[in-house]
Amino acid sequence: MSLRAGIVGLPNAGKSTLLNALAATGAPVAPYPFTTIDPNRGIVAVPDTRLEAIAGVTHPQRVVPATVEFVDIAGLVRGAHRGEGLGNQFLSHIREVDALVHVVRVFEAPDVAHVEGSADPLRDAGIVEAELLLADLAVVDRLHDRVVPRARIGDKAAKEELALIERVRNGLQRGVPARHLELTPHDQPHVAGWHLLTARPVIYVANVSEGTGEEDPRVAALIRHAEAQDAAIIVVNAQLEAELAELSPQEAAEFRAGSDGEAPLPRLARAAYALLGYVTFFSIASAEVRAWPVVRGTTAVDAAGGIHTDMARGFIRAEVIPWQTLVAAGGLHQARDRGLLRLEGRAYQVQDGDVITFRFAV
């Protein structure tokens, strides 16, 4: 199962630079709006120390991490919901992704134009958020107009749908993103089918200049804004990260040697991966260790089907061991000899960090 995260924001916020830093894609970067029209894409490995620990005791020929596909979507401007600045095209690209990485410009650069004249992180974030809300309102209004005639003639299903549409529309009109609306389990699949932009979970990225950190008032204000949205936020100097991405791993590590904490881009890749409630299980067959992302609550038979449909069709059982237990035992054979593997059936819900071997009949 793949996760696609769309990188959004105003023009010249540093979206393409961030993608280049994440995936070394060579996306075009220029100091004027709409350098990006067609989305640029990059596949980014999700850092996971558990993968290396498992490989350390199983000695595979190949190690395959989980990945996130980042999509650099061209900048939104005021009026995008009405088609301003190629808005219709850009908004359609956003509908194709699962999550949003909202890049907000904090850095100052006189040679890089700003569509609003100057950088104001809270205002800039608000512009993008308002355009997404207005685009969703337009969708809901069209649904409303289509359902009203059937509801007026007494169609029961239409009346129920109209009540849901009006509840969602009232929330959007109050400025509440669709992801924050209180919906029943019955309503959720209906609203999901509308493909609302504000239904997608969000990570904010404060794109800063060198030397600017969380103590900067503009960054601190953006952090509070993200917290109010129940969203993660990561502070990144995208230009510096893009330059480091062009160095060898050893050179980049030497540059970072004096810095505190984890580099921001691995945190961003992990946050994007976790945003939709994904967990990871590991397979250790076929001379490789591989990380497999699944939505929390996925059953063993569905996880097997994600590897190959034949595994789900002929599913017999799953042999499961937590990764820590496997590593402590020194390998799969040692763990099996000590009786540390559990046998689970089709309905078992995969847990984060499970190492699973599926037994199936061909």
Secondary structure in CASP SS format (residue, H / E / C, confidence):
PFRMAT SS
TARGET T0000
AUTHOR 0000-0000-0000
METHOD secondary structure of the structure
MODEL  1
M C 1.00
S C 1.00
L E 1.00
R E 1.00
A E 1.00
G E 1.00
I E 1.00
V E 1.00
G C 1.00
L C 1.00
P C 1.00
N C 1.00
A C 1.00
G C 1.00
K H 1.00
S H 1.00
T H 1.00
L H 1.00
L H 1.00
N H 1.00
A H 1.00
L H 1.00
A H 1.00
A C 1.00
T C 1.00
G C 1.00
A C 1.00
P C 1.00
V C 1.00
A C 1.00
P C 1.00
Y C 1.00
P C 1.00
F C 1.00
T C 1.00
T C 1.00
I C 1.00
D C 1.00
P C 1.00
N E 1.00
R E 1.00
G E 1.00
I E 1.00
V E 1.00
A E 1.00
V C 1.00
P C 1.00
D C 1.00
T H 1.00
R H 1.00
L H 1.00
E H 1.00
A H 1.00
I H 1.00
A H 1.00
G H 1.00
V H 1.00
T H 1.00
H C 1.00
P C 1.00
Q C 1.00
R E 1.00
V E 1.00
V E 1.00
P C 1.00
A C 1.00
T E 1.00
V E 1.00
E E 1.00
F E 1.00
V E 1.00
D E 1.00
I C 1.00
A C 1.00
G C 1.00
L C 1.00
V C 1.00
R C 1.00
G C 1.00
A H 1.00
H H 1.00
R H 1.00
G C 1.00
E H 1.00
G H 1.00
L H 1.00
G H 1.00
N H 1.00
Q H 1.00
F H 1.00
L H 1.00
S H 1.00
H H 1.00
I H 1.00
R C 1.00
E C 1.00
V C 1.00
D C 1.00
A E 1.00
L E 1.00
V E 1.00
H E 1.00
V E 1.00
V E 1.00
R E 1.00
V C 1.00
F C 1.00
E C 1.00
A C 1.00
P C 1.00
D C 1.00
V C 1.00
A C 1.00
H C 1.00
V C 1.00
E C 1.00
G C 1.00
S C 1.00
A C 1.00
D C 1.00
P H 1.00
L H 1.00
R H 1.00
D H 1.00
A H 1.00
G H 1.00
I H 1.00
V H 1.00
E H 1.00
A H 1.00
E H 1.00
L H 1.00
L H 1.00
L H 1.00
A H 1.00
D H 1.00
L H 1.00
A H 1.00
V H 1.00
V H 1.00
D H 1.00
R H 1.00
L H 1.00
H H 1.00
D H 1.00
R H 1.00
V H 1.00
V H 1.00
P H 1.00
R H 1.00
A H 1.00
R H 1.00
I C 1.00
G C 1.00
D C 1.00
K H 1.00
A H 1.00
A H 1.00
K H 1.00
E H 1.00
E H 1.00
L H 1.00
A H 1.00
L H 1.00
I H 1.00
E H 1.00
R H 1.00
V H 1.00
R H 1.00
N H 1.00
G H 1.00
L H 1.00
Q H 1.00
R C 1.00
G C 1.00
V C 1.00
P C 1.00
A H 1.00
R H 1.00
H H 1.00
L C 1.00
E C 1.00
L C 1.00
T C 1.00
P C 1.00
H C 1.00
D C 1.00
Q H 1.00
P H 1.00
H H 1.00
V H 1.00
A H 1.00
G C 1.00
W C 1.00
H C 1.00
L C 1.00
L H 1.00
T H 1.00
A H 1.00
R C 1.00
P C 1.00
V E 1.00
I E 1.00
Y E 1.00
V E 1.00
A E 1.00
N E 1.00
V C 1.00
S C 1.00
E C 1.00
G C 1.00
T C 1.00
G C 1.00
E C 1.00
E C 1.00
D C 1.00
P H 1.00
R H 1.00
V H 1.00
A H 1.00
A H 1.00
L H 1.00
I H 1.00
R H 1.00
H H 1.00
A H 1.00
E H 1.00
A H 1.00
Q C 1.00
D C 1.00
A C 1.00
A E 1.00
I E 1.00
I E 1.00
V E 1.00
V E 1.00
N C 1.00
A H 1.00
Q H 1.00
L H 1.00
E H 1.00
A H 1.00
E H 1.00
L H 1.00
A H 1.00
E C 1.00
L C 1.00
S C 1.00
P H 1.00
Q H 1.00
E H 1.00
A H 1.00
A H 1.00
E H 1.00
F H 1.00
R H 1.00
A C 1.00
G C 1.00
S C 1.00
D C 1.00
G C 1.00
E C 1.00
A C 1.00
P H 1.00
L H 1.00
P H 1.00
R H 1.00
L H 1.00
A H 1.00
R H 1.00
A H 1.00
A H 1.00
Y H 1.00
A H 1.00
L C 1.00
L C 1.00
G C 1.00
Y E 1.00
V E 1.00
T E 1.00
F E 1.00
F E 1.00
S E 1.00
I C 1.00
A C 1.00
S C 1.00
A C 1.00
E E 1.00
V E 1.00
R E 1.00
A E 1.00
W E 1.00
P E 1.00
V E 1.00
V E 1.00
R C 1.00
G C 1.00
T C 1.00
T E 1.00
A H 1.00
V H 1.00
D H 1.00
A H 1.00
A H 1.00
G H 1.00
G H 1.00
I H 1.00
H C 1.00
T H 1.00
D H 1.00
M H 1.00
A H 1.00
R H 1.00
G C 1.00
F E 1.00
I E 1.00
R E 1.00
A E 1.00
E E 1.00
V E 1.00
I E 1.00
P E 1.00
W H 1.00
Q H 1.00
T H 1.00
L H 1.00
V H 1.00
A H 1.00
A H 1.00
G C 1.00
G C 1.00
L H 1.00
H H 1.00
Q H 1.00
A H 1.00
R H 1.00
D H 1.00
R C 1.00
G C 1.00
L C 1.00
L C 1.00
R E 1.00
L E 1.00
E E 1.00
G C 1.00
R C 1.00
A C 1.00
Y C 1.00
Q E 1.00
V C 1.00
Q C 1.00
D C 1.00
G C 1.00
D E 1.00
V E 1.00
I E 1.00
T E 1.00
F E 1.00
R E 1.00
F E 1.00
A C 1.00
V C 1.00
END
